[in-house]
Amino acid sequence: MIDISISEVGKYENEKVCIKGWLYNQRSSGKIKFMIIRDGTGFLQGTLVKSEMEEKYFDMLDDLNYESSIIVEGEIKSEKRAPSGYEMLVKTIQVVHNAEKDYPISLKKHGVGFLMNYRHLWMRTQRQNAILRIRTEIVKIIHNFLNQKGFCLVESPILTPAACEGTTTLFETDYFGDKAYLTQSGQLYNEASAMAFGKVYCFGPTFRAEKSKTRRHLMEFWMVEPEAAYFDFQDNNKLQEEMIVAIAKHVLEHCPLELKILERDTSMLENIQAPFPYLSYDDAIKVIQKKGSDTQWGDDLSGEDETIISGQYKKPVFIHHFPTKCKAFYMKPDPERPETVLGADLIAPEGFGEIIGGGQRIDDYKLIKERIKEFNLPEDDYQWYIDLRKYGSVPHSGFGLGIERTVAWICNLPHIRETIPFPRMLNKIYP
């Protein structure tokens, strides 16, 4: 008898195997009973036929509660009606732990507020399992993609002495008598790493104390942030485009069952092919104003504005050349139009808004000092960052891709809270 995981049952058709997992659901039909077993890698139907097994195991199922941990032995059979195409003809059941009867999450519908309080259990359901498995595959392909492109993983610190993108949305903490902050982005440190390694990326949690309750915002989220020396604005956009195409292709190839569980229209993901369309900020303002937006030239785009724009395309779209005054201090002005920057936001289709922000960085020593002063940032805190423009400065660019927003788009989820194991939202930090 061989131990296997549910994800690999297709390799063991007509073989006797052992699966260690939990009882997800059960139902009875006279002399035949059905159970759904989950083991963390997937869900599998188990069929119990009274005439084909010992009666004690057949009767045992009636005494098991939802989420009881069990070890099940049986034979794998092809079953076209099953989501995975297979089922197990159960022979024996060993109970590791019979769960309490009051398991709070039944298979009936529950409100999201209720489910969020039981997030530690909600993750066990088929839908949540599918979402977080797709997240795993997205993270996997990002690492693989960047490694193949010659990028070196160099971690950036989570505790920082200064802000990256403004001081109004920082989580402050005491650092042995000094002020420190949870990072908003690893980008500034990435720029230092890029001057040492050429092509780098960091991948980790970031924090924004933004008092927002929209479906796109979390207080703690994960970003991948590539940065490269001798990379210009166009190089940067091309890398983003290639990465997004790779993500969509990988999920389609490796997560068909998960996409089916989520009832995702895969034709929308099949549209994600290069090249992506470009829309200037100037033209974007015209588009959204025609649709009734009050946003004026010089303002950053709101989530509603991004939704309007994304509704015009079946692919992600680059919105480029934002006004200098509405972007971060490090964004390089376009030499031919200095009131705009060599930066772009990548907007996902289907109303999911910005998933990437990026652009070329200022590489001029004098200009970066002027911008730091203009933004009222303490120069002493940024002296190390200024040094990068003193010692071997080169054109360089990078971007940040939000994992949760990308997962929400790929899975077509109504809210970002389902895209991370334990979401941190405004006034919500339990469990």
N, C-alpha and C positions, 0 to 999 in steps of 0.2 A: 504494500500500500504506500503510495507516494503522496507526500504533502505538496499541494499546489495552491496557487492564488486564483481567485475567480477571473482575474484578467487574462489568464492563460488557459482557460478550459478548452479552447478550440484545439489545443495541441493534444488533448487527451480523450478524444471521442472514443467511446466504447471501452474505456479503461476505468479501473477502480481506483478512486483517489480519496484523499482526506482534505477537508477544508476547515480551517479554524477561523471562526468569526462570531457573528451575532445574529439573533433572530430578529429580522426586520418586520415581518408580517406573517400571518397564517390564516388559512381558511379550510373548512372541512366540507367534503361532499360524500358523506356516507362512508364507503369503504376505501375512499381515496382522500388524502389530505394534501394540502399544498402549503409550502412555507417559502418565504423569501429570506435568503441568507445574504448577509453582507460581510465583507472581510476587509474593507478599506480600499481594495482595488476595484471593487465592482459589486454588482447585485446579481444573484442567481436564484432561479426558481428550483426548489427541491420538491419532488413528488414522492409521496409515501403511499404505497399500495399495500393494503393490509395482508393480502394473500402472498406477498412477496418479501415479507420481512417479519422479524420476531414481533409478536404482539406487544411486548413491553415497550418497544421503541415507538410503535405506532400510537400507543396510548399516551406515551410520555409528552407528546406535543401539546396535548390539551392542558397540561399543567405548567407549560412554559409561558412566561410573560414577555411582552415586547422588550427587545434589547437584552435578553438573556444571552450570556456568552456561551457558545456551544462549539463542539467539535463534531463534524458530520462526515460520515463515510458513505460512499455510494459510487454509482457508475454514471459517467458523463454520457448524455445522449443528445443527438441533434434534435432541435425543436425550433422550427422556422417561425413559430408564433412568438417565441421569446425574444425580447429586445437584443440579447447577445447571440441568439441563434442556437443556444444550448440550455439544457437543464440537467439536474442531477436526479437519478433514481436512487432515493435515499435507502440505506440499509441499516445504519446505526446512528444513534445520537448520544453524545456524551455531554452532560451539563457541567460546565465549569462554574457558572454562577447564575442562579435563577434571579433575575432582576425583580425589584419590588413592583407591585401591581400598579402603583400610582405614577407610572411614567407620564410626564406632563404633556408630551407632544404626541398626540394621536394622529392618525392619517387623515382626519377631517381637517377642514380649513381653520387656520388660526390667524388672528391679526398680527401684523408685523411687529407692533409694539410688544405684544406678548412673546413672540418668537425671539425678539432681540434680547429679552431678559433671560432666555434659555439658549443663547447662542452656542454655548458649550455642548448642547445636545442637538440643536438645530442643524449643525454641520453634518450630522449623521444621515440626514435625509438625502434622497436620491438627487434632487435638484441642486442642493448646496454642494453635494459631493461632485457633481458634474462641473459646476462653476469653478470650484477650487482646483479640480484636476486640469481644467483648461488653463487656469492661471499658472499652474506648474509648468505646463508645456510652453506657455508664452515666455516665462522666465528662462526656460531651457533653451529655446531657440534664440533668444536675445544673446545669451552668453555664447552660444555656438557661432552665431553670426559675427559678433564682434571679434571673437578669437580668430575666425577665418579671415577677417579683414586686417589682422595684425594689431589689434588693440590689446593693451595690457591692463589687467584689472589692478587698480591702485586705489585703496580705500581712502575716503575722506573722513575727517572726524565728525562725530555727532555733536560734541560740545565745542562751541566756537566762541571767540571773544567779541565778535562783531557780526552785524547783519550782512546778508548777501543781497536781499532785495527789499530793503526798507525796514524800518524799525517798528512799525505799527502792528505787525502780526508775529511777534516773537514770543516764545515761551522762555521766560527768564528763570535762572536758577542761581543759587549761591555756589561759588567755586572757591572755597577756602578764603572767604572774605572779599573776593572779587566777583563781579557780575559775569555770568556766562549765559549762553543761549543754546537751545536745541536748534540744530541746523535747519535752515529753510532749503538749502541746496548745497551740494558738494562742489559746485562749479568753480568757485574761486580757487579752491585747493587743487581741483583738476587742472586748472591753467598752470599752476606750478609743476604739477606732475608731468604735464604735456611737454614742458620745456626740458624735462629730464629724460622722458621716455618716448617722445614723439607722438604716439597715439595711445590714449588711455581712456578708461572709463571707471566710474564708481557706480555701485549698485547698493542702495540701502534705504533706510527709512528717513523721511524728512518730515518736518513739523511746521504747521502754520496755525497760529492762534487767531485765525480769521473767524469772526462771529457770523458765520454763514450757515444756513440750514438747507441749502439747495441740494438737489439730487446728485450733484457733481462734486460735493465737497466733503472732505474728511480732515480731521485735525492731524492725523498721522497717516502718511501714505508712503509708498515706495516709488523711487525713481531710478531709472538708469540714465546716466549722464556721460556720454562720450565727449571727448575733447581732443583736438588734434592740432599740432603745429603745422605750419605751411598749408593750412586748410582755409579756403576762402568761402564766401557766402554760398556759391553754387555747389562747391564740393560738399558742404554741410547738408544742403537740401537733398542732394543726390543720395547721400548715405541714409538719410531719414526715409526716403522713398524706398530704397532697397530693403531696409529693415522692416518696414510695414508690409511690403509685399511678401517677405520671407515669413513673417508672423502669420499672416492670413493663410498662406500656402501650408505651413506646418500644421496649423490647427485643423484645417480641412483634411489633411492626410492622417493625422494622428488622433483626432478626437471625434470621429463620426458618431459614435454612440452617445457621447456627451452632448453633442450638438442636437442629436435626435431627441434626447431627453428634454432639452431646453426648447424644443420645437423651433430651432433657429432656421430661418430661411437662408440656406447655404448659398443660394444664387447671388445674394448680396455680397458675400465674402469672395465668391468667384470673380466678381467685378474688380477686385483689388489688384490691378495690374498697372505697371508703369506705361506711360508717364502720367503723373498727377497734374491736374490743372493748377494754374496760378491765377490769383486774383489780387490786384494791388489794393492796398488799404483805401486809396482814393475811390476806387470802383466799389469796394465793399461798403463804404459809407453811402454811396448812391443806392446800392441794392437794398440796404436795410431801411433807409429813409423812405424809399418807395413803399415799403411794407409797414410804415408807421412808426419806426424807431425814432426816439428823440436824441439818439447819440449824434454828437457833432464832431467835425474834423478836429482832431487833437485829443479826443477821449479814447480810452481803451474800450474795446468791444465788450459788451455784457454777454452773459450766458444766453440771453434771449436773442441777441444779435447773431451769435454763433449758430444758434439753432436755425435761424432764418437762412443763413448762408449755406449751412450744410444740407438744407432741404433742396438746394438747387443742383446738387451733384450726387452721383452714385459712387464716387471715389472720394478719398480724402483730398482736400484742397489747401494749397499754400496761400495764406494771406500774408503779403509781404510789404515791406517799406512802411512800417508804422511810424508815426511822428516820434521824433527823438524825446519829446517831453513826456510821453506816456510809457516809455520803456526804461529798463534798468540803467544805472549809471555807466555800466561797462560796455554797453552796446555801441558798436562803431557807426558813426554817421556815414551816410553815403557821400563820398567826395563830390559827386555830381549834383547832389541835392541834400545838403547837410541838415535840413530840417527833418529828414527821415533817416532811419537806421537800416543797416544791412542785416535785417532780421526777418523772421517769418514765424507765424504760428501755423501748425498743421491741424486742420479741422476735420474731424471724422464725419462721415456721412450719417444719414438717418437720425440727425438731431442730437448727436452725442458731443458736439463741441470740441474744444481744444484738447488734443492728446499730447502734442509736442509744442514746446516753445524753444526757439534757438536763434543763433545768428553769429555773425563775426564779432570778435571782441576788439576793443580799442587796444592798439599795440604801441601808441605814441605816448612817451613819458609825460610830456607837457599836458596833453589833452586829458589823460587819466587823472592827473592832479587837479585840473580845472573842474572835471566832472564830480570828483569827490567833494570838492569845495561847494560846488553848485547844489549838491544833494545834502549839504550840511552834515556830512559824515566825518567822524574824527580821523584826521589824517594819520595820527600815530598808530591807530588800530589797523590801518591798511598799509603801513609802510612796507611790510613784506610783500604785499600784492603789487605795490608801486615798483619795488625792486625788480620785478619781472620785466619791466619796461626799461630798466637801466642796464641789464646784463644779458645781452643777446636776444632782444625782442624780435619776434617774427609775427607775421600775420597768422592768426589762429582762430578757430571757430569750434562751436559745440552746441549741444542741445540737451534737453531733458525730456524724457518720455515718462509720463505717469502710468504706472502699471495698472492701477485700479480703473482709471478711465478707459484704458485700452481693453481691459477685461470686460468692462461694462458694454463697450461697443461690440466687441467680438461676440459676446453672449447675448446681446440685445436685451440688457437688463434695464428696468425702469429706474433703479436707484443704485448708487455706488456702494451702499452698505453691504451688499451681498458679495462683493468682489474680494474681500479680505477676511481672514479667519475671525479676527476680533476687531470690528470697526470702532474707531474713536471719533465720535461726533460731538457737536455742540451740546453740552450738558448730558453727555452719555458716555460713561467710562466703565460700565459694568456689563458683563463680567470681565 
